Amino acid sequence: MRPVYASEREERADEDRLRRLESQHGALVEKRHQMIAEVRRIASEQKSLYDRRQAPQAEVEKLYEEHGKLGKRLAELRTLREKARTQVETKVIARRELLLKVGAAEPARPDQLRKEIAALELRHQTQALPPEEEKALLAQLRERTKTLHDAEAHAATTEKQHQERQAADAAIAEAKSAVELIVAEMERGRLDRDRMMVEIRTKLEVAGAMLAEMRAKGRARAELVTQVDALSKEIDALELEGREVFQRLKAHRDAYRERMRAFASPRERAPARDMVSSAADRRFEELMKRGKVNLGG
């Protein structure tokens, strides 16, 4: 049996080590590829969540803008309501002042006075009265005529006051109607504002859930990237060791060639050199096929 030299044992050990390195390298590269695919999948899901989150986020911003405008409108309506209530109070006071102007006693009716004057004139024209009675009749006519003028003036004043009261009542009703319209609009505004707030909360919850999911996926992706970096460092270490083993194998091959040249006869040296070189090349071609020297991937 041919003895096994220490150099051959080292070479075989290096070949075995190179094959183990290749196996470990391939497994780690495959694992890294799977992790990178998972990172890309998570990133794609994050992008999809981000795109889906834009719609509710834009709706929330629009609702916030409308909510702000509605709040300003409600503030304006509150100011208008106070002004309208002040107008109602002013018109109620004005109507009370009109009522105070009306006299307590009811004056004589003008139509009744005209009948009395007509009867006195008819008596004066158709009857022959003594001077004293005629004088009394004329005095009574003058007094009734003056009373008629006062009654007609009072009637005109009363009619004017009645129209003023009607106008005051209409103004009060109109002012109250304005207050009611403002209050109704304020109530609708408050309902719309409350509805918007509920809708904003709902959409914020949806967007917040998406954001939380995005952050969870971001953490998962960061952990995977950290693992990929660790694998890459391990792969780099394997590649470095593989290059070192390959350099030792190359040194063994070169030393083997030199020994074969030294022991070959002059006539056999050239053929032996070619034979040894071809054998070594075939051996390392086979080695490179079985255990790739360049372990990068």
C-alpha positions in Angstrom: 0.0 0.0 0.0 1.4 3.4 -1.0 2.1 5.6 2.1 0.0 8.7 2.5 2.1 11.8 3.0 1.2 14.7 5.4 0.9 17.0 2.4 -1.7 14.7 0.8 -3.7 14.5 4.0 -3.7 18.3 4.2 -4.8 18.5 0.6 -7.6 16.0 1.1 -8.6 17.8 4.3 -8.7 21.1 2.4 -10.8 19.5 -0.4 -13.2 18.1 2.2 -13.3 21.5 3.9 -13.9 23.2 0.5 -16.9 20.9 -0.2 -18.4 21.6 3.2 -17.9 25.3 2.7 -19.6 25.1 -0.6 -22.6 23.2 1.0 -22.8 25.7 3.8 -22.5 28.6 1.4 -25.3 27.3 -0.9 -27.6 26.8 2.1 -26.9 30.2 3.5 -27.3 31.9 0.0 -30.6 30.1 -0.5 -31.8 31.2 3.0 -30.7 34.8 2.3 -32.6 34.7 -1.1 -35.7 33.6 0.8 -35.3 36.3 3.4 -34.8 38.9 0.7 -38.0 37.7 -1.0 -39.8 38.0 2.3 -38.4 41.5 2.8 -39.6 42.5 -0.7 -43.1 41.0 0.0 -43.4 42.9 3.3 -42.2 46.1 1.5 -44.9 45.5 -1.2 -47.6 45.1 1.5 -46.4 48.3 3.2 -46.6 50.2 -0.1 -50.1 48.8 -0.6 -51.2 49.8 2.9 -49.7 53.3 2.3 -51.6 53.7 -0.9 -54.9 52.5 0.7 -54.3 54.8 3.6 -54.2 57.9 1.4 -57.9 57.8 0.6 -59.3 57.9 4.2 -56.5 60.3 5.1 -57.5 62.7 2.3 -61.2 62.3 3.3 -60.3 63.1 6.9 -58.5 66.3 5.9 -61.4 67.3 3.7 -63.8 66.6 6.6 -61.6 68.6 9.0 -61.7 71.6 6.6 -65.5 71.3 6.3 -65.8 70.9 10.1 -63.7 74.1 10.6 -65.9 76.1 8.1 -69.0 74.8 9.9 -67.6 75.9 13.2 -67.0 79.4 11.9 -70.5 79.5 10.5 -72.0 78.4 13.8 -70.0 81.2 15.5 -71.4 83.7 13.0 -74.9 82.3 13.6 -74.6 82.8 17.3 -73.7 86.4 16.8 -76.6 86.8 14.4 -78.9 85.1 16.9 -78.0 87.5 19.7 -78.5 90.5 17.4 -81.9 89.1 16.3 -82.9 88.5 19.9 -81.9 92.1 20.7 -84.1 93.3 17.8 -87.0 91.3 19.3 -86.5 92.9 22.7 -86.3 96.4 21.1 -89.5 95.9 19.1 -91.3 94.6 22.2 -90.3 97.6 24.2 -91.4 99.9 21.3 -94.8 98.3 21.3 -95.2 98.7 25.0 -94.4 102.4 24.6 -97.2 102.6 21.9 -99.7 101.1 24.3 -98.8 103.7 27.0 -99.7 106.5 24.6 -103.3 105.4 24.2 -105.7 107.4 26.4 -107.6 105.6 29.2 -111.0 107.3 28.5 -113.0 106.4 25.5 -113.9 109.6 23.5 -117.3 110.2 22.0 -118.0 108.6 18.7 -117.9 111.0 15.7 -120.9 109.4 14.0 -123.0 109.9 17.1 -121.9 113.5 17.3 -122.8 114.1 13.7 -126.4 112.8 14.3 -126.8 115.1 17.3 -125.5 118.1 15.3 -127.9 117.3 12.5 -130.8 117.0 14.9 -129.9 120.4 16.5 -129.6 122.1 13.1 -132.9 120.6 12.0 -134.6 122.0 15.1 -133.0 125.4 14.6 -134.2 125.5 11.0 -137.8 124.2 11.5 -138.8 125.6 14.8 -139.4 129.2 15.9 -137.7 129.4 19.3 -137.6 132.1 21.8 -134.3 134.1 21.8 -133.0 132.4 25.0 -133.7 128.9 23.7 -132.2 129.7 20.3 -129.2 131.2 22.0 -128.8 128.0 24.1 -129.3 125.8 20.9 -126.6 127.7 19.0 -124.2 127.3 22.0 -125.0 123.6 22.1 -124.3 123.4 18.3 -120.9 125.1 18.7 -120.0 122.8 21.6 -121.0 119.7 19.7 -119.1 120.8 16.6 -116.0 121.4 18.7 -116.4 118.0 20.3 -116.8 116.5 16.8 -113.5 118.0 15.7 -111.8 116.7 18.8 -113.3 113.3 18.3 -112.3 113.1 14.7 -108.7 114.1 15.6 -108.7 111.5 18.3 -110.1 108.9 15.9 -107.3 109.7 13.5 -104.7 109.4 16.2 -106.3 106.2 17.4 -106.2 104.8 13.9 -102.6 105.8 13.5 -101.8 104.2 16.9 -103.6 101.0 15.8 -101.6 100.9 12.6 -98.5 101.4 14.5 -99.4 98.6 16.9 -100.1 96.3 13.9 -96.7 97.3 12.4 -95.0 96.7 15.7 -96.7 93.3 16.1 -95.6 92.4 12.5 -92.1 93.6 13.3 -92.0 91.5 16.4 -93.3 88.4 14.5 -90.7 89.0 11.8 -87.9 89.4 14.3 -89.0 86.2 16.2 -89.2 84.4 12.8 -85.6 85.5 12.1 -84.5 84.1 15.4 -86.3 80.8 14.8 -84.6 80.5 11.4 -81.2 81.2 12.8 -81.8 78.7 15.7 -83.0 76.0 13.2 -79.9 76.6 11.0 -77.7 76.3 14.1 -79.4 73.1 15.1 -78.8 71.6 11.6 -75.2 72.9 11.8 -74.6 71.2 15.1 -76.1 67.9 13.8 -73.8 68.1 10.7 -70.8 68.9 12.9 -71.5 66.0 15.2 -72.0 63.7 12.2 -68.7 64.9 10.7 -66.9 64.3 14.0 -68.2 60.7 14.2 -67.1 60.2 10.5 -63.7 61.7 11.2 -63.2 59.4 14.2 -64.2 56.4 12.1 -61.9 57.2 9.3 -59.1 58.0 11.7 -59.5 54.6 13.3 -59.3 53.0 9.9 -56.2 55.1 9.0 -54.7 54.4 12.4 -55.2 50.7 12.1 -53.4 50.8 8.7 -50.6 52.9 10.2 -50.2 50.4 13.1 -50.0 47.5 10.6 -47.5 49.4 8.5 -45.3 50.0 11.5 -45.6 46.3 12.5 -44.5 45.3 9.0 -41.7 47.9 9.2 -40.4 46.3 12.4 -40.7 42.8 10.8 -38.8 44.0 7.7 -36.1 45.7 9.8 -35.6 42.4 11.8 -35.4 40.5 8.5 -32.9 43.0 7.1 -30.8 42.6 10.2 -30.9 38.8 9.7 -30.0 39.2 6.1 -27.0 41.4 7.1 -25.9 38.8 9.6 -26.2 36.1 6.9 -24.2 38.2 4.4 -21.4 38.6 7.0 -21.4 34.8 7.5 -21.4 34.2 3.8 -18.5 36.7 3.4 -16.6 34.8 6.1 -17.2 31.5 4.3 -16.1 33.0 1.0 -13.0 34.4 2.7 -12.2 31.0 4.2 -12.9 29.3 0.8 -10.5 31.5 -1.0 -7.9 30.7 1.7 -8.5 27.0 1.3 -8.3 27.3 -2.5 -5.0 29.1 -2.3 -3.6 26.3 -0.2 -4.9 23.7 -2.7 -3.3 25.7 -5.5 0.0 25.8 -3.5 -0.2 22.0 -3.1 -0.8 21.6 -6.8 2.2 23.8 -7.7 4.4 21.9 -5.2 3.2 18.6 -6.7 4.1 19.7 -10.2 7.6 20.7 -9.1 8.2 17.4 -7.4 7.1 15.5 -10.5 9.5 17.6 -12.7 12.4 16.9 -10.3 12.0 13.1 -10.3 11.3 12.8 -14.1 14.2 11.8 -16.4 15.3 14.3 -19.1 13.5 12.3 -21.8 10.4 11.9 -19.7 10.4 15.3 -18.1 8.6 17.1 -20.9 5.9 14.4 -21.4 5.7 13.9 -17.6 5.4 17.7 -17.1 2.6 17.8 -19.6 0.9 14.7 -18.1 1.2 16.0 -14.5 0.0 19.4 -15.6 -3.0 17.9 -17.4 -3.8 15.7 -14.5 -3.6 18.5 -12.1 -5.8 20.7 -14.3 -8.4 18.0 -14.6 -8.3 17.4 -10.9 -8.9 21.1 -10.1 -11.5 21.4 -12.8 -13.3 18.6 -11.1 -12.8 20.3 -7.7 -14.1 23.6 -9.1 -17.2 21.8 -10.4 -17.8 20.0 -7.1 -16.9 22.9 -4.8 -16.9 26.3 -6.5 -13.8 28.2 -5.7 -15.6 31.5 -6.0 -18.3 31.2 -3.4 -19.8 34.6 -4.0 -23.4 34.5 -5.1 
